């Protein structure tokens, strides 16, 4: 590729004797949207940091705009037109939009005090570059994730960017926000700006990128045109494994419902919702953001209280007025945001697994039974194949998929009747996603009743035995995943045929 904006050859990088990159190469053309894919630990983040000057490679070369380097500093990379937008966007939540956009320019000019008239002019120019309509005086902490991301993009464009690297840019966005982001990316491409789109979401990769590079275990696994790739081949290159996945089907006839919801209503969120859930069933609930799907399951878990309606557990009416009450009834809930709602990040893997069963693992005097804690932890690490060498390590040291398994282990240790999973594979790589789906099937086959809440339509079709579609706070239809399609689910979710 003669017009390459970036060419890296044979990049090697080790940390403390562990080789993160083993001769990786990557080439991106001017105005190209290129996907960099790979499972957690494949070397994607290390490669990004080498390109952006954060890490010095042990061997290999980096060529940007025809100039060759053995290593770069972050300032050199920025001067060459390389910008990285990380998952946290590196914005200052306590500052205004204007201040976030102008601060880099002010610092580069070595100004000790910000000139607010100049800052407003810089910020107004920045948002105009992508037609972003935003209040420049609004504090960033009050904005949506999508708006924060657009601020990061606008700020990158102020530096005369030639290559923008987006690290998992859609991990916290709704489908509508993803569509808006893709429009912005296409606009950037039309202006000759190259995009390195880092992701493991197959549908998005096929939709937005023209070429791809896949890393596995720190090495190049495959590269080429996305037109020549299918889902099965992509998954194999990512993981080195071949997957087959079909809709889950209970082994036998369903028994009496373990959960019955009758006319449940929460004003402003959902109304008159009714359904049954049987042991051994995986019920999917899908719909757009704002459809009421999350508020519904949060009511079942005692986070919200309904205004009307009835909940029955094993045929008996119950009042679930708190999370403790839900847990006593045998209900567990894995939230969509495991980092802030599901895990105690600084605490150990062991403590995160046993935190919901401490009473059972304690003596009459309140002291933890060390042996019982170790046995419980070991059991679930083994059963869920949680990849860790030591359960005393902080849970934040695990990959996203293994962190999700820790949250699952916490609830499974509770001898549940009903498990609610909100976005069960959000932010995990493809191998972990298949593993979690397979685990859900085994749990359901053992008699656990499962509710899966997701707007990932391929996931809903692949791992559930029945689907409920919500729109504008109401259940609009019940579907059999074996006889429906993604497009049909999309039509029912949006109300647009």
Phi, psi and omega in degrees: 000103187289330182263033182293131174278334179218135174218116174246139184230127171058041183288126177239135178210130179236152175230113177055039179088351178263121183274110182276324177233134187236064178083043184281140176234149182204140179222132181230130180275163177297131179071018181262143170259111187243131179266131170250117185235162179160156179289169174302132182088004182281343180113003182301308184296321179296318179297317178302317183289332173291315180297323184271002175088004180288318178249143173268125180290151176282332178201163179106175182227153179236126179240122179233122180058033178087353178260136184256141182222146171272337174200163179228157166260160178304320180293323177294318180298317179296317180297332178276359176097016180262125178232139177244129173251104182281173184299328180272359176067349179052045175258161179260106186296333183274357178257163179283168176303313180303313182294321178297322183284326187266344191299320180295318180296320179295319180292321180295333177272008177057038178277133178276332177236139180283132173271106189290330176294316178294319180299319180294322179295317178298314183294318179298320177295318182300311182290333179292338183296331178238011180066038184272115181267108184211148176285114184294341182266357180287138176289138185297329180297342180269359185265161176287165177301319181298318180293323177297321179295319179295326175298316179298322178293314179301318180295322179295323182291337178293340184266019180057051185294139173250334179221121176249123178261122180249113184269108181047059188289344184251009189299332183240021183255150172283168180299322178296319180291325176297317179299318179294320178297318180297326176297318178296316180298317178297324177295319177297319179298320181297340179264009176088006180275132178273147179235127169258108188260107183266120185198165170233014179269109189300315183300318181290322179299314180295326184285320192256332189258155179260324178228163184219155168226128181247129175255145173215124180054040175078012181230159173291124178261323181191157173203159180155201180271136179295340178295334184264015187239146172238171185300318184294316180293319179301313181298322180293316179298323181294318192246339188076012181236152175255132185244143168231131183221128178234162178303139180289135176233125176304145184294328182222187178296146181286144177273199178293147182300138171274334179225132173231128178246126186230111175061031184290134183220133171230108187307133180084354183236308179201162181213143172052050180267130179222137174190163175244155176223126183256155174302141179083005182254145171246106183262124177266135173237118182232164182160166180288166172301130183094000179284345181101000186296315182290318179299326179297309183287333174293330174293318180297333181263006174084007178284324177238154179249130182287156175275327180214167175104180186220143174242131177239137174245118181052042174085358182248130178298137179227153172249117180254093186260000180202166176297321179300320179295321179296317180296320178298331179276001177088027180251133175240153184221122174256111184286166182289329181257088184293333185292318183258337185246339188252338187229153169261092192304316182286343185279167184286163175301316180303310182295324178293328180285319189265358188301330182274353182234027183299322181299320181289335184260014182246155176280175180298334180272000177093007179272137179293139175275102187305318181294318181294322177298314181296320181293317179297315179298312181299322181299312186281332172297320179290311185293327182260004180053049177285121186278096176210146178270346185204115181292353177274358177286152176299143182295337180291348178282350182274158173290167181301318180295320179288327174298319179297323178294326178296317178298319177298316181302320180304316183280325181293333176292350184268002182056063185283159167258326184226130176239124179254125181242114180259109184061058191298335182240021179296124176078011178253157183282172191294324178295315178295326179298312178297321179297318180293320177299316179296320178298318178301318178298319179293320179296316179296320180297335178276357176112358178285138175267129187235137171244126178248120177255122183197148170254011173277095189298318175301323179294314180300319180289327188279329192238009181244160178258347178202147184232132171251130180255128179249144175210129178053041175081010181229149170283122184258335179192152172249136186227154172265119183299335181288341184236022177231177185228167176300319182295322178294317177298319179297319179297316182290325180292323184265337185080011181244118181276000000 
